Amino acid sequence: MLYYALVFFIIAIIAAVLGFSGLAAGAAGIAKILFVVFLVMAIATFVVNLVRGR
């Protein structure tokens, strides 16, 4: 998940440099969503493992 967020972020940067503002905004939005999903899943996994460890 984090890999795909990074890929879309790089696509957004390249698109912005080349002047494709619409594509850059879309790729940046997707990257943000994927990063938030990654954070939620990482925190959930950490909490579940913390509770199981006790």
Phi and psi restraints in degrees (range 20) as a CNS / XPLOR table:
assign (resid 1 and name C) (resid 2 and name N)
       (resid 2 and name CA) (resid 2 and name C) 1.0 -66.4 20.0 2
assign (resid 2 and name N) (resid 2 and name CA)
       (resid 2 and name C) (resid 3 and name N) 1.0 -34.6 20.0 2
assign (resid 2 and name C) (resid 3 and name N)
       (resid 3 and name CA) (resid 3 and name C) 1.0 -60.3 20.0 2
assign (resid 3 and name N) (resid 3 and name CA)
       (resid 3 and name C) (resid 4 and name N) 1.0 -47.3 20.0 2
assign (resid 3 and name C) (resid 4 and name N)
       (resid 4 and name CA) (resid 4 and name C) 1.0 -66.9 20.0 2
assign (resid 4 and name N) (resid 4 and name CA)
       (resid 4 and name C) (resid 5 and name N) 1.0 -34.9 20.0 2
assign (resid 4 and name C) (resid 5 and name N)
       (resid 5 and name CA) (resid 5 and name C) 1.0 -62.7 20.0 2
assign (resid 5 and name N) (resid 5 and name CA)
       (resid 5 and name C) (resid 6 and name N) 1.0 -41.7 20.0 2
assign (resid 5 and name C) (resid 6 and name N)
       (resid 6 and name CA) (resid 6 and name C) 1.0 -66.2 20.0 2
assign (resid 6 and name N) (resid 6 and name CA)
       (resid 6 and name C) (resid 7 and name N) 1.0 -40.1 20.0 2
assign (resid 6 and name C) (resid 7 and name N)
       (resid 7 and name CA) (resid 7 and name C) 1.0 -61.8 20.0 2
assign (resid 7 and name N) (resid 7 and name CA)
       (resid 7 and name C) (resid 8 and name N) 1.0 -46.8 20.0 2
assign (resid 7 and name C) (resid 8 and name N)
       (resid 8 and name CA) (resid 8 and name C) 1.0 -66.3 20.0 2
assign (resid 8 and name N) (resid 8 and name CA)
       (resid 8 and name C) (resid 9 and name N) 1.0 -32.4 20.0 2
assign (resid 8 and name C) (resid 9 and name N)
       (resid 9 and name CA) (resid 9 and name C) 1.0 -64.8 20.0 2
assign (resid 9 and name N) (resid 9 and name CA)
       (resid 9 and name C) (resid 10 and name N) 1.0 -43.0 20.0 2
assign (resid 9 and name C) (resid 10 and name N)
       (resid 10 and name CA) (resid 10 and name C) 1.0 -66.1 20.0 2
assign (resid 10 and name N) (resid 10 and name CA)
       (resid 10 and name C) (resid 11 and name N) 1.0 -39.8 20.0 2
assign (resid 10 and name C) (resid 11 and name N)
       (resid 11 and name CA) (resid 11 and name C) 1.0 -61.0 20.0 2
assign (resid 11 and name N) (resid 11 and name CA)
       (resid 11 and name C) (resid 12 and name N) 1.0 -41.1 20.0 2
assign (resid 11 and name C) (resid 12 and name N)
       (resid 12 and name CA) (resid 12 and name C) 1.0 -63.4 20.0 2
assign (resid 12 and name N) (resid 12 and name CA)
       (resid 12 and name C) (resid 13 and name N) 1.0 -41.4 20.0 2
assign (resid 12 and name C) (resid 13 and name N)
       (resid 13 and name CA) (resid 13 and name C) 1.0 -65.0 20.0 2
assign (resid 13 and name N) (resid 13 and name CA)
       (resid 13 and name C) (resid 14 and name N) 1.0 -45.7 20.0 2
assign (resid 13 and name C) (resid 14 and name N)
       (resid 14 and name CA) (resid 14 and name C) 1.0 -63.7 20.0 2
assign (resid 14 and name N) (resid 14 and name CA)
       (resid 14 and name C) (resid 15 and name N) 1.0 -43.0 20.0 2
assign (resid 14 and name C) (resid 15 and name N)
       (resid 15 and name CA) (resid 15 and name C) 1.0 -63.7 20.0 2
assign (resid 15 and name N) (resid 15 and name CA)
       (resid 15 and name C) (resid 16 and name N) 1.0 -38.4 20.0 2
assign (resid 15 and name C) (resid 16 and name N)
       (resid 16 and name CA) (resid 16 and name C) 1.0 -66.5 20.0 2
assign (resid 16 and name N) (resid 16 and name CA)
       (resid 16 and name C) (resid 17 and name N) 1.0 -40.1 20.0 2
assign (resid 16 and name C) (resid 17 and name N)
       (resid 17 and name CA) (resid 17 and name C) 1.0 -65.1 20.0 2
assign (resid 17 and name N) (resid 17 and name CA)
       (resid 17 and name C) (resid 18 and name N) 1.0 -36.6 20.0 2
assign (resid 17 and name C) (resid 18 and name N)
       (resid 18 and name CA) (resid 18 and name C) 1.0 -82.7 20.0 2
assign (resid 18 and name N) (resid 18 and name CA)
       (resid 18 and name C) (resid 19 and name N) 1.0 -6.1 20.0 2
assign (resid 18 and name C) (resid 19 and name N)
       (resid 19 and name CA) (resid 19 and name C) 1.0 96.5 20.0 2
assign (resid 19 and name N) (resid 19 and name CA)
       (resid 19 and name C) (resid 20 and name N) 1.0 8.5 20.0 2
assign (resid 19 and name C) (resid 20 and name N)
       (resid 20 and name CA) (resid 20 and name C) 1.0 -90.0 20.0 2
assign (resid 20 and name N) (resid 20 and name CA)
       (resid 20 and name C) (resid 21 and name N) 1.0 80.7 20.0 2
assign (resid 20 and name C) (resid 21 and name N)
       (resid 21 and name CA) (resid 21 and name C) 1.0 -67.8 20.0 2
assign (resid 21 and name N) (resid 21 and name CA)
       (resid 21 and name C) (resid 22 and name N) 1.0 -36.4 20.0 2
assign (resid 21 and name C) (resid 22 and name N)
       (resid 22 and name CA) (resid 22 and name C) 1.0 -65.7 20.0 2
assign (resid 22 and name N) (resid 22 and name CA)
       (resid 22 and name C) (resid 23 and name N) 1.0 -45.2 20.0 2
assign (resid 22 and name C) (resid 23 and name N)
       (resid 23 and name CA) (resid 23 and name C) 1.0 -65.0 20.0 2
assign (resid 23 and name N) (resid 23 and name CA)
       (resid 23 and name C) (resid 24 and name N) 1.0 -39.4 20.0 2
assign (resid 23 and name C) (resid 24 and name N)
       (resid 24 and name CA) (resid 24 and name C) 1.0 -64.1 20.0 2
assign (resid 24 and name N) (resid 24 and name CA)
       (resid 24 and name C) (resid 25 and name N) 1.0 -41.5 20.0 2
assign (resid 24 and name C) (resid 25 and name N)
       (resid 25 and name CA) (resid 25 and name C) 1.0 -65.9 20.0 2
assign (resid 25 and name N) (resid 25 and name CA)
       (resid 25 and name C) (resid 26 and name N) 1.0 -40.8 20.0 2
assign (resid 25 and name C) (resid 26 and name N)
       (resid 26 and name CA) (resid 26 and name C) 1.0 -65.0 20.0 2
assign (resid 26 and name N) (resid 26 and name CA)
       (resid 26 and name C) (resid 27 and name N) 1.0 -45.1 20.0 2
assign (resid 26 and name C) (resid 27 and name N)
       (resid 27 and name CA) (resid 27 and name C) 1.0 -65.7 20.0 2
assign (resid 27 and name N) (resid 27 and name CA)
       (resid 27 and name C) (resid 28 and name N) 1.0 -37.6 20.0 2
assign (resid 27 and name C) (resid 28 and name N)
       (resid 28 and name CA) (resid 28 and name C) 1.0 -67.0 20.0 2
assign (resid 28 and name N) (resid 28 and name CA)
       (resid 28 and name C) (resid 29 and name N) 1.0 -39.0 20.0 2
assign (resid 28 and name C) (resid 29 and name N)
       (resid 29 and name CA) (resid 29 and name C) 1.0 -63.3 20.0 2
assign (resid 29 and name N) (resid 29 and name CA)
       (resid 29 and name C) (resid 30 and name N) 1.0 -43.4 20.0 2
assign (resid 29 and name C) (resid 30 and name N)
       (resid 30 and name CA) (resid 30 and name C) 1.0 -63.8 20.0 2
assign (resid 30 and name N) (resid 30 and name CA)
       (resid 30 and name C) (resid 31 and name N) 1.0 -41.4 20.0 2
assign (resid 30 and name C) (resid 31 and name N)
       (resid 31 and name CA) (resid 31 and name C) 1.0 -62.0 20.0 2
assign (resid 31 and name N) (resid 31 and name CA)
       (resid 31 and name C) (resid 32 and name N) 1.0 -39.9 20.0 2
assign (resid 31 and name C) (resid 32 and name N)
       (resid 32 and name CA) (resid 32 and name C) 1.0 -64.0 20.0 2
assign (resid 32 and name N) (resid 32 and name CA)
       (resid 32 and name C) (resid 33 and name N) 1.0 -44.2 20.0 2
assign (resid 32 and name C) (resid 33 and name N)
       (resid 33 and name CA) (resid 33 and name C) 1.0 -62.9 20.0 2
assign (resid 33 and name N) (resid 33 and name CA)
       (resid 33 and name C) (resid 34 and name N) 1.0 -45.8 20.0 2
assign (resid 33 and name C) (resid 34 and name N)
       (resid 34 and name CA) (resid 34 and name C) 1.0 -63.4 20.0 2
assign (resid 34 and name N) (resid 34 and name CA)
       (resid 34 and name C) (resid 35 and name N) 1.0 -36.6 20.0 2
assign (resid 34 and name C) (resid 35 and name N)
       (resid 35 and name CA) (resid 35 and name C) 1.0 -67.2 20.0 2
assign (resid 35 and name N) (resid 35 and name CA)
       (resid 35 and name C) (resid 36 and name N) 1.0 -39.9 20.0 2
assign (resid 35 and name C) (resid 36 and name N)
       (resid 36 and name CA) (resid 36 and name C) 1.0 -66.0 20.0 2
assign (resid 36 and name N) (resid 36 and name CA)
       (resid 36 and name C) (resid 37 and name N) 1.0 -41.4 20.0 2
assign (resid 36 and name C) (resid 37 and name N)
       (resid 37 and name CA) (resid 37 and name C) 1.0 -61.6 20.0 2
assign (resid 37 and name N) (resid 37 and name CA)
       (resid 37 and name C) (resid 38 and name N) 1.0 -41.7 20.0 2
assign (resid 37 and name C) (resid 38 and name N)
       (resid 38 and name CA) (resid 38 and name C) 1.0 -60.3 20.0 2
assign (resid 38 and name N) (resid 38 and name CA)
       (resid 38 and name C) (resid 39 and name N) 1.0 -45.7 20.0 2
assign (resid 38 and name C) (resid 39 and name N)
       (resid 39 and name CA) (resid 39 and name C) 1.0 -62.0 20.0 2
assign (resid 39 and name N) (resid 39 and name CA)
       (resid 39 and name C) (resid 40 and name N) 1.0 -43.8 20.0 2
assign (resid 39 and name C) (resid 40 and name N)
       (resid 40 and name CA) (resid 40 and name C) 1.0 -61.9 20.0 2
assign (resid 40 and name N) (resid 40 and name CA)
       (resid 40 and name C) (resid 41 and name N) 1.0 -45.2 20.0 2
assign (resid 40 and name C) (resid 41 and name N)
       (resid 41 and name CA) (resid 41 and name C) 1.0 -67.0 20.0 2
assign (resid 41 and name N) (resid 41 and name CA)
       (resid 41 and name C) (resid 42 and name N) 1.0 -37.6 20.0 2
assign (resid 41 and name C) (resid 42 and name N)
       (resid 42 and name CA) (resid 42 and name C) 1.0 -66.5 20.0 2
assign (resid 42 and name N) (resid 42 and name CA)
       (resid 42 and name C) (resid 43 and name N) 1.0 -42.9 20.0 2
assign (resid 42 and name C) (resid 43 and name N)
       (resid 43 and name CA) (resid 43 and name C) 1.0 -66.8 20.0 2
assign (resid 43 and name N) (resid 43 and name CA)
       (resid 43 and name C) (resid 44 and name N) 1.0 -41.5 20.0 2
assign (resid 43 and name C) (resid 44 and name N)
       (resid 44 and name CA) (resid 44 and name C) 1.0 -62.2 20.0 2
assign (resid 44 and name N) (resid 44 and name CA)
       (resid 44 and name C) (resid 45 and name N) 1.0 -42.8 20.0 2
assign (resid 44 and name C) (resid 45 and name N)
       (resid 45 and name CA) (resid 45 and name C) 1.0 -63.8 20.0 2
assign (resid 45 and name N) (resid 45 and name CA)
       (resid 45 and name C) (resid 46 and name N) 1.0 -41.3 20.0 2
assign (resid 45 and name C) (resid 46 and name N)
       (resid 46 and name CA) (resid 46 and name C) 1.0 -62.8 20.0 2
assign (resid 46 and name N) (resid 46 and name CA)
       (resid 46 and name C) (resid 47 and name N) 1.0 -44.4 20.0 2
assign (resid 46 and name C) (resid 47 and name N)
       (resid 47 and name CA) (resid 47 and name C) 1.0 -66.1 20.0 2
assign (resid 47 and name N) (resid 47 and name CA)
       (resid 47 and name C) (resid 48 and name N) 1.0 -43.7 20.0 2
assign (resid 47 and name C) (resid 48 and name N)
       (resid 48 and name CA) (resid 48 and name C) 1.0 -62.4 20.0 2
assign (resid 48 and name N) (resid 48 and name CA)
       (resid 48 and name C) (resid 49 and name N) 1.0 -44.4 20.0 2
assign (resid 48 and name C) (resid 49 and name N)
       (resid 49 and name CA) (resid 49 and name C) 1.0 -67.2 20.0 2
assign (resid 49 and name N) (resid 49 and name CA)
       (resid 49 and name C) (resid 50 and name N) 1.0 -32.5 20.0 2
assign (resid 49 and name C) (resid 50 and name N)
       (resid 50 and name CA) (resid 50 and name C) 1.0 -66.7 20.0 2
assign (resid 50 and name N) (resid 50 and name CA)
       (resid 50 and name C) (resid 51 and name N) 1.0 -42.2 20.0 2
assign (resid 50 and name C) (resid 51 and name N)
       (resid 51 and name CA) (resid 51 and name C) 1.0 -70.7 20.0 2
assign (resid 51 and name N) (resid 51 and name CA)
       (resid 51 and name C) (resid 52 and name N) 1.0 -39.5 20.0 2
assign (resid 51 and name C) (resid 52 and name N)
       (resid 52 and name CA) (resid 52 and name C) 1.0 -66.4 20.0 2
assign (resid 52 and name N) (resid 52 and name CA)
       (resid 52 and name C) (resid 53 and name N) 1.0 -30.7 20.0 2
assign (resid 52 and name C) (resid 53 and name N)
       (resid 53 and name CA) (resid 53 and name C) 1.0 -67.8 20.0 2
assign (resid 53 and name N) (resid 53 and name CA)
       (resid 53 and name C) (resid 54 and name N) 1.0 -21.6 20.0 2
